[in-house]
Amino acid sequence: MRTTFGLIFFLLAYSTSFAQTTFEGLIRYEITYPESLPGMESMLPKASESIVSNKRSLTRMEGGMQADMLGDMLTDHSSGKTYFILHDTKTIYSSSEDKMPKTDDIKPVVKKGKGKMMIMGYPCQSYEVEMKVENMVITSTYWTTTQLTPARPISNMGMNTPKVNIEGFPMKIVTALPIPGMGNFKMEMVVTQLKDLKELPNNALSLPAGYTTKEGLPPVFQMGK
């Protein structure tokens, strides 16, 4: 059974696992929590940044205990390896796709919505997504655009997350989760910054030197087991 923290960790992974082709550079989501659970605020990130390129991609969270425990996630697309870079302990964990947690039993239901909006100058279409995780139902509204298509899928934080068939790239995601006996959890993610790869440092997608390397997943993946 997943702990509540583990389930919210899953939500963040699930909510950032889409992309298609073309754009290389930084994509930043700001994250807010219109409804949260008492005592959870310090654990939750306030933003997510991904740098995508044809060769490598990196995702990092900002703020909250979760960001420190997970570190930066660098994927090498040629080797299929994912590296979790924990700066506090100067440790790099490495793993491959076949060793990631599986979610094949989760089958999201997607319906095209009627809503439309502009986000950062991109026209967006709404989609309603519902999926059941254990005994809880997660509902999300995705606002996607077909005019922004990243070169690689945004890192899904090392999770083998459910495939959701939605046209376009998500510029905004609103996710709601009622947790029995605890209350409601609601999270909003919206793209607030796009920066071309040429504007970033040359080492933005490199592993740091002098860190200890270990095989396997970082300890945070053991939570909720």
DABEL-V330156 format. One record per pair of residues at least 24 apart in sequence whose C-alpha atoms are under 8 Angstrom apart, sorted by the first residue. I is the first residue (numbers start at 1). J is the second residue. D is the distance in Angstrom with one decimal. If there is no record, write none. Layout:
I/J/D + I/J/D
//
This chain:
1/134/8.0 + 1/224/6.2 + 1/225/6.3 + 2/223/7.6 + 2/224/4.1 + 2/225/6.2 + 3/223/7.2 + 3/224/4.6 + 3/225/8.0 + 4/224/7.9 + 5/224/7.7 + 6/223/6.1 + 6/224/5.5 + 9/66/7.8 + 10/159/7.7 + 13/156/4.9 + 13/157/5.5 + 13/158/7.9 + 13/159/6.5 + 13/161/7.1 + 14/156/6.8 + 14/159/8.0 + 14/161/5.6 + 14/162/7.0 + 15/173/7.2 + 16/154/6.3 + 16/155/7.1 + 16/156/5.9 + 17/153/6.4 + 17/154/5.5 + 17/155/6.3 + 17/156/4.8 + 17/161/7.3 + 18/153/5.4 + 18/154/6.0 + 18/169/6.5 + 18/170/7.3 + 19/149/6.2 + 19/150/5.6 + 19/151/7.5 + 19/152/6.2 + 19/153/4.4 + 19/154/6.3 + 19/168/7.5 + 19/169/5.7 + 20/149/5.1 + 20/150/5.5 + 20/151/6.2 + 20/152/6.2 + 20/153/6.4 + 20/168/7.8 + 20/169/7.5 + 21/149/4.9 + 21/150/4.8 + 21/151/4.0 + 21/152/6.2 + 22/148/8.0 + 22/149/5.5 + 22/150/5.2 + 22/151/4.4 + 23/52/7.8 + 23/53/7.8 + 23/148/7.0 + 23/149/5.7 + 23/150/4.2 + 23/151/5.2 + 23/196/7.8 + 24/51/7.4 + 24/52/5.4 + 24/53/4.8 + 24/54/7.4 + 24/150/6.2 + 24/151/5.7 + 24/196/6.2 + 24/197/5.5 + 25/51/5.2 + 25/52/5.4 + 25/53/6.6 + 25/194/7.2 + 25/195/5.5 + 25/196/4.3 + 25/197/3.8 + 25/198/7.5 + 25/200/7.7 + 26/50/5.5 + 26/51/4.3 + 26/52/6.6 + 26/193/7.6 + 26/194/5.6 + 26/195/5.0 + 26/196/6.4 + 26/197/6.7 + 27/51/6.4 + 27/191/6.9 + 27/192/8.0 + 27/193/5.9 + 27/194/4.9 + 27/195/6.8 + 28/191/5.5 + 28/192/5.9 + 28/193/5.1 + 28/194/6.6 + 29/189/5.8 + 29/190/5.0 + 29/191/4.3 + 29/192/5.9 + 29/193/7.3 + 30/189/5.6 + 30/190/5.5 + 30/191/6.4 + 30/192/6.5 + 31/187/7.0 + 31/188/5.6 + 31/189/4.6 + 31/190/6.8 + 32/187/5.9 + 32/188/5.2 + 32/189/6.6 + 33/185/7.7 + 33/186/5.7 + 33/187/4.6 + 33/188/6.2 + 34/186/5.9 + 34/187/6.5 + 34/188/7.6 + 35/184/6.3 + 35/185/5.1 + 35/186/4.8 + 35/187/7.2 + 36/184/6.7 + 36/185/4.8 + 36/186/6.3 + 37/182/7.3 + 37/183/6.8 + 37/184/7.1 + 37/185/6.4 + 50/154/6.5 + 50/155/7.3 + 51/154/7.9 + 51/197/7.7 + 51/205/7.7 + 52/150/6.8 + 52/151/6.3 + 52/152/6.0 + 52/153/7.7 + 52/154/6.7 + 53/150/7.9 + 53/151/5.6 + 53/152/6.3 + 53/197/7.7 + 54/151/5.7 + 54/152/6.2 + 56/205/6.5 + 57/152/7.3 + 57/154/7.2 + 57/155/6.8 + 57/205/6.8 + 58/154/7.9 + 58/155/6.5 + 58/205/6.6 + 59/154/7.3 + 59/155/5.8 + 59/157/7.3 + 69/218/7.9 + 69/219/7.8 + 69/220/6.1 + 70/218/7.1 + 70/220/6.5 + 73/155/7.2 + 73/157/6.4 + 73/158/7.6 + 74/155/7.8 + 74/205/7.2 + 74/207/7.9 + 75/155/7.3 + 82/158/7.0 + 84/217/7.7 + 84/218/7.1 + 85/207/7.9 + 90/210/7.7 + 90/211/4.9 + 90/212/6.3 + 91/211/5.2 + 91/212/4.7 + 91/213/5.9 + 91/214/7.4 + 92/211/6.4 + 92/212/6.0 + 92/213/4.7 + 92/214/6.1 + 93/213/5.9 + 93/214/4.8 + 93/215/5.5 + 93/216/5.9 + 93/217/5.9 + 93/218/6.1 + 94/213/7.4 + 94/214/6.3 + 94/215/5.0 + 94/216/5.6 + 94/217/6.7 + 95/215/6.3 + 95/216/5.1 + 95/217/6.3 + 97/158/7.8 + 97/160/7.6 + 100/158/6.3 + 100/159/5.9 + 100/160/6.0 + 101/158/7.9 + 101/159/5.8 + 101/160/5.8 + 102/159/7.3 + 102/160/5.3 + 102/161/7.2 + 103/160/6.2 + 103/161/5.9 + 103/162/6.0 + 104/162/6.7 + 106/131/6.9 + 106/132/6.7 + 106/133/6.8 + 106/162/6.2 + 107/131/6.3 + 107/132/7.6 + 107/162/6.9 + 108/132/7.5 + 108/162/7.1 + 108/163/7.6 + 108/164/6.3 + 109/164/8.0 + 110/164/7.4 + 110/165/7.2 + 110/166/7.5 + 116/143/7.7 + 117/143/7.8 + 119/171/6.9 + 119/191/7.8 + 120/191/7.8 + 120/192/7.2 + 122/147/6.8 + 122/148/7.8 + 123/147/7.8 + 124/171/7.5 + 127/166/7.4 + 136/177/7.5 + 136/178/7.3 + 136/179/7.0 + 137/177/6.6 + 137/178/7.5 + 138/175/7.1 + 138/176/6.0 + 138/177/5.1 + 138/178/7.8 + 139/175/5.8 + 139/176/5.4 + 139/177/6.7 + 140/173/6.7 + 140/174/5.4 + 140/175/4.2 + 140/176/6.3 + 141/173/5.7 + 141/174/5.2 + 141/175/6.6 + 142/170/6.1 + 142/171/7.7 + 142/172/6.0 + 142/173/4.7 + 142/174/6.7 + 143/170/5.5 + 143/171/5.7 + 143/172/5.0 + 143/173/6.3 + 144/168/5.2 + 144/169/4.9 + 144/170/4.1 + 144/171/5.5 + 144/172/7.1 + 145/169/5.3 + 145/170/6.6 + 145/171/6.9
//
